């Protein structure tokens, strides 16, 4: 599977502008044969703590329909996170990873670890389940930004995963944590990791990107920093199986 990582400067609380940017990026991705296009966290609004303002009703799914149109037009699947309101006891919003193809929503995952340092837990409730989905013969497990710090969830899903996908809004102040943890999760689980971060500045908070695609040995296949970019690499489940067969870390971890 050919995977594209779209490092973008997200227009703050401007879904129309960000959906237009998705369409532009999808043109270039399709030209390179990308089958799975991954966008940053909360790509339609930025990482915004005004959930009551930005979260869409789960039943409405206006963004899902807009992304589905782009996916169908360019013959690819889009992955990102958006804010949705699921109802029930507060906080009712979720920071939701969505996987969207030409037919609509393929799968979703709600961020399990809201970022308390920024007050996310006041606005967005935690997800309750881990998710792995098969796409084009590749077993994909999504996480969102701060989830990257919690290795136990990666370890739990690792044996059944070929590719971890991590959309993020990770600030430059902790850029080395981002880069190190992405490689660590790949090495620990002998799986590919795609980390897609935004660039740009919001209220003095700088994001420098550092998006990358890492192979099952921890080698960075492609990376970018500082500006908008589209990273493309091939993800091969046979490579995952070969690495695990040759160096049986996961078998020893189960003991």
C-alpha positions as CSV (number, residue, x, y, z in Angstrom):
1,X,0.0,0.0,0.0
2,X,1.3,3.5,-0.9
3,X,0.7,5.9,2.0
4,X,0.8,9.7,1.9
5,X,1.3,11.9,4.9
6,X,0.0,15.4,4.4
7,X,1.8,17.9,6.6
8,X,-0.5,21.0,6.6
9,X,-0.8,24.5,8.1
10,X,-4.4,24.3,9.3
11,X,-6.7,27.3,9.0
12,X,-8.0,28.0,12.5
13,X,-11.7,27.1,12.9
14,X,-12.2,27.3,9.1
15,X,-13.5,24.0,7.9
16,X,-14.2,25.3,4.3
17,X,-10.6,26.4,3.9
18,X,-9.2,23.2,5.3
19,X,-11.5,21.0,3.2
20,X,-10.3,22.9,0.1
21,X,-6.7,22.3,1.2
22,X,-7.5,18.6,1.4
23,X,-8.8,18.5,-2.1
24,X,-5.6,20.2,-3.4
25,X,-3.4,17.8,-1.5
26,X,-5.5,14.8,-2.8
27,X,-4.7,15.8,-6.4
28,X,-1.0,15.5,-5.8
29,X,-1.4,12.3,-3.7
30,X,-3.5,10.6,-6.4
31,X,-0.9,11.6,-9.0
32,X,1.7,9.7,-7.0
33,X,-0.5,6.6,-6.6
34,X,-1.3,7.2,-2.9
35,X,-4.0,4.8,-1.6
36,X,-4.2,6.1,2.0
37,X,-3.8,9.8,2.7
38,X,-3.3,10.8,6.4
39,X,-4.0,14.3,7.6
40,X,-3.2,16.0,11.0
41,X,-5.3,16.0,14.1
42,X,-8.6,18.0,14.0
43,X,-7.7,18.9,10.4
44,X,-10.9,20.9,9.8
45,X,-10.5,23.3,12.7
46,X,-7.1,23.0,14.4
47,X,-6.7,21.6,18.0
48,X,-9.5,23.7,19.4
49,X,-10.8,23.5,23.0
50,X,-14.2,25.1,22.1
51,X,-15.9,21.8,21.5
52,X,-19.4,23.3,21.8
53,X,-18.5,25.6,18.8
54,X,-16.8,23.2,16.5
55,X,-18.0,19.6,17.3
56,X,-20.4,18.3,14.7
57,X,-23.4,16.2,15.6
58,X,-22.5,12.6,15.1
59,X,-25.6,11.9,13.1
60,X,-25.0,14.8,10.8
61,X,-21.6,13.9,9.6
62,X,-21.2,16.9,7.2
63,X,-17.4,16.6,7.3
64,X,-17.5,12.9,6.6
65,X,-19.6,13.5,3.5
66,X,-17.2,16.2,2.3
67,X,-14.2,13.9,2.8
68,X,-16.1,11.1,1.1
69,X,-16.5,13.2,-1.9
70,X,-12.8,14.0,-2.1
71,X,-11.9,10.3,-1.5
72,X,-14.2,9.2,-4.4
73,X,-13.0,12.0,-6.7
74,X,-9.4,10.9,-6.2
75,X,-9.8,7.2,-5.6
76,X,-8.1,7.0,-2.2
77,X,-9.0,6.6,1.5
78,X,-8.5,9.6,3.9
79,X,-7.5,9.4,7.5
80,X,-7.7,12.2,10.0
81,X,-9.3,13.3,13.3
82,X,-12.3,15.6,13.7
83,X,-14.5,16.8,16.6
84,X,-17.8,15.1,16.9
85,X,-20.6,15.4,19.5
86,X,-21.9,11.9,20.5
87,X,-24.5,13.1,23.1
88,X,-24.9,11.7,26.5
89,X,-23.3,12.9,29.8
90,X,-20.8,15.7,29.4
91,X,-18.3,16.1,28.0
92,X,-20.2,14.9,24.9
93,X,-17.6,15.7,22.3
94,X,-15.0,13.2,21.1
95,X,-11.7,13.8,19.3
96,X,-12.4,11.2,16.7
97,X,-10.1,9.5,14.1
98,X,-12.0,8.7,11.0
99,X,-11.1,6.5,8.0
100,X,-13.2,7.6,5.0
101,X,-13.4,6.1,1.5
102,X,-15.5,6.5,-1.6
103,X,-18.4,4.7,0.1
104,X,-18.2,6.8,3.3
105,X,-17.0,6.0,6.8
106,X,-14.9,2.8,6.9
107,X,-14.0,2.9,10.7
108,X,-13.5,5.3,13.5
109,X,-11.5,5.5,16.8
110,X,-12.0,8.0,19.6
111,X,-8.8,9.4,21.2
112,X,-8.3,7.4,24.4
113,X,-6.0,9.9,26.2
114,X,-7.3,13.5,26.2
115,X,-4.4,16.0,26.6
116,X,-5.0,17.2,30.2
117,X,-2.1,19.7,30.0
118,X,-4.2,21.7,27.5
119,X,-7.6,21.0,29.2
120,X,-8.7,18.6,26.5
121,X,-10.3,16.4,29.1
122,X,-12.8,19.1,30.0
123,X,-14.0,19.4,26.4
124,X,-13.6,15.9,24.9
125,X,-14.4,12.6,26.6
126,X,-12.0,9.6,26.2
127,X,-12.5,6.8,23.8
128,X,-13.3,3.4,25.3
129,X,-11.9,0.9,22.8
130,X,-8.9,0.2,20.6
131,X,-9.5,-0.3,16.9
132,X,-7.7,-2.2,14.2
133,X,-9.1,-2.3,10.7
134,X,-8.0,-4.1,7.5
135,X,-7.5,-1.9,4.4
136,X,-6.0,-3.3,1.2
137,X,-4.4,-6.2,3.0
138,X,-2.8,-3.9,5.6
139,X,-3.8,-4.2,9.3
140,X,-4.1,-0.5,10.5
141,X,-4.4,0.7,14.1
142,X,-5.0,4.4,14.7
143,X,-4.0,6.6,17.6
144,X,-4.3,10.4,18.0
145,X,-1.5,12.7,19.1
146,X,-1.1,12.4,22.9
147,X,-1.9,8.7,22.7
148,X,1.6,8.2,21.4
149,X,3.0,8.5,24.9
150,X,1.1,5.4,26.1
151,X,3.1,2.4,25.0
152,X,0.8,-0.1,26.6
153,X,-2.0,0.6,24.1
154,X,0.5,0.1,21.2
155,X,1.8,-3.1,22.8
156,X,-1.8,-4.4,23.2
157,X,-2.6,-3.9,19.5
158,X,1.0,-4.4,18.1
159,X,0.9,-8.1,17.3
160,X,-2.1,-7.6,15.0
161,X,-0.9,-4.4,13.4
162,X,1.1,-3.7,10.3
163,X,0.7,0.1,10.4
164,X,0.1,2.5,13.2
165,X,-1.3,5.9,12.1
166,X,-0.9,8.9,14.3
167,X,-2.4,12.3,13.3
168,X,-1.3,15.1,15.6
169,X,-1.0,18.8,16.6
170,X,2.3,18.4,18.4
171,X,4.1,21.6,19.4
172,X,7.7,22.4,18.5
173,X,8.6,22.7,22.2
174,X,8.3,18.9,22.5
175,X,9.4,18.0,18.9
176,X,12.1,15.6,20.1
177,X,9.6,13.7,22.1
178,X,7.4,13.3,19.0
179,X,10.3,12.1,16.8
180,X,11.7,9.8,19.4
181,X,8.3,8.2,20.4
182,X,7.3,7.6,16.8
183,X,10.5,5.6,16.2
184,X,10.2,3.8,19.5
185,X,6.7,2.6,18.8
186,X,7.9,1.3,15.4
187,X,10.9,-0.5,17.0
188,X,8.9,-1.9,20.0
189,X,6.2,-3.4,17.8
190,X,8.1,-4.1,14.6
191,X,5.5,-2.2,12.6
192,X,5.3,0.8,10.3
193,X,4.3,4.1,11.9
194,X,3.0,7.1,10.1
195,X,3.1,10.3,12.2
196,X,1.4,13.3,10.6
197,X,1.8,16.7,12.4
198,X,0.7,20.2,11.4
199,X,2.9,23.2,10.8
200,X,2.2,26.9,11.6
201,X,1.5,29.0,14.6
202,X,-1.6,29.4,16.7
203,X,-1.7,32.0,19.5
204,X,2.1,31.8,19.9
205,X,2.2,28.0,19.8
206,X,4.5,26.9,17.1
207,X,4.2,23.6,15.2
208,X,7.1,22.6,13.0
209,X,5.8,19.4,11.5
210,X,8.4,16.7,11.7
211,X,6.0,14.3,10.1
212,X,7.5,11.0,9.1
213,X,7.0,7.4,8.0
214,X,9.0,4.9,9.9
215,X,9.6,1.2,8.9
216,X,9.4,-1.8,11.2
217,X,13.1,-1.6,12.2
218,X,12.8,2.1,13.2
219,X,14.3,3.5,10.0
220,X,12.8,6.8,8.9
221,X,11.8,6.3,5.3
222,X,10.8,9.9,4.6
223,X,10.3,13.0,6.8
224,X,9.7,16.7,6.6
225,X,10.0,19.7,8.8
226,X,9.1,23.4,8.7
227,X,6.5,23.7,5.9
228,X,3.7,22.0,4.2
229,X,4.7,18.8,2.5
230,X,3.3,15.5,1.2
231,X,5.4,12.4,2.2
232,X,4.9,9.2,0.3
233,X,6.2,5.7,1.1
234,X,5.2,2.1,0.5
235,X,3.9,0.0,3.4
236,X,4.4,-3.7,2.9
237,X,2.9,-6.3,5.4
238,X,5.4,-8.9,4.1
239,X,8.1,-6.6,5.4
240,X,6.5,-6.6,8.8
241,X,6.2,-10.4,8.8
242,X,9.8,-10.8,7.7
243,X,11.2,-8.5,10.5
244,X,9.1,-10.3,13.1
245,X,10.2,-13.7,11.9
246,X,13.9,-12.7,11.8
247,X,14.0,-11.1,15.3
248,X,11.2,-12.5,17.5
249,X,10.7,-9.7,20.0
250,X,6.9,-10.0,20.1
251,X,7.1,-13.7,21.0
252,X,9.4,-12.9,23.9
253,X,7.1,-10.1,25.1
254,X,4.2,-12.4,25.5
255,X,6.1,-14.7,27.9
